[in-house]
Each structure stands twice: as C-alpha cells, then as structure tokens.
Amino acid sequence: MLIVDETGDEKSSTDCVGAARQYSGALGGIGLRQVTVRLTYTSRHGHAPIDRALYLGAEWAADEERRLRPIAWMSHQ
C-alpha cells in the first residue's frame, strides 16, 4: 500500500523555502507554514519511505528570483 502524507511545519519567516500563509489542520486555521509531501510504502512486513517533496505554493512558484537563489535551496537540505 502507498501512503501520501503532507506535513506542515510552522515557520517564523517567509525566508524559509516554500513558507507561506496556508491552512493547517494541526493549527486549526491559517498560519505561516512550510509543507512537505511524503510517499511511503507500507505492508505487513514493515514500511519504507519512497520520496518526499517540498510543496511550493503559487507565490513561491511565480517568484523566479526567489526560487533560484542558491542559499534558499541549501537551507532545505
């Protein structure tokens, strides 16, 4: 079975890659969040991560200058 899970981490600044004001069920509302989407394989024998990706909202995706800043991607490793 494959499981897709999104995890939102609270951030204090929009300088964090992908951070934007977005809805969070854990917060029960809108807050400054960075969202990661994970894909995991699971079976009765165990589980294993397959992949993960940082979600970039429309504001980040549309801002080429901010997306291409090398320091931005280095901070997410």
N, C-alpha and C positions, 0 to 999 in steps of 0.2 A: 504494500500500500504506500502511496505517496502522500505526504503531508506538506501543504503550503501554509506557512505561518508568517505573519507580519508582526514585527516587534517595534514599538515606538519608544525611543529613549528621549527623555526630557533634556533640552539644551538651554543654555543661558544666553546664546548669541547666534545670530544668523550667519556668523563667520564659519560655523561648523558646516561641512559639506552636506547639502541637502536639507539643512534645518529650515523649517518654515512653520508658520502657524497652521496647524491641521488638527483634525479631530482625533481624539484618543479615548478609547473605551475605558482604559485604566484611569485616566484623569476625569472621565465623565464629562468631557467637553473639549473645547479648543485650547491648545497650548502650543508652545514652541517645541517642536518635535523633530527628530531625525528618524526616519522609518527604514528598516531593513526587512527584506523579504527573504525567507529561507525555504529551501526544498529539502525534505528529509525522507529517506526510505525507511520503512519500518515493517517488521514481520514478527512472528512468534519467537524468532531466534535472536532478535535484537533490532537495533536501529543504526543508521549511518547518515551523516549529513552528505548531501549531494552538491548543493550550490547555495550561494547567497548573493544578494544584490542590494545595493543601496538605492532606494527609491528617490528619484529626483522629481519634485513637483514641477508644475508649469513655470513657476517663477525662476527656478534654477535652470531648467532645461532651455528657457528662452534667453538666458544671460550668458552668451558665449564667452565674454571676457572672464567672468567669474568661474565658469566651468573649466576653462583652460589654464587657470593659474596653477602652476606646478605645486605650490605649497598646499593648496586645497586638497589635492589627491594624496599627497604624502601624509597628511594628518589623519586620513581614514584607514591607513594600513594597520 
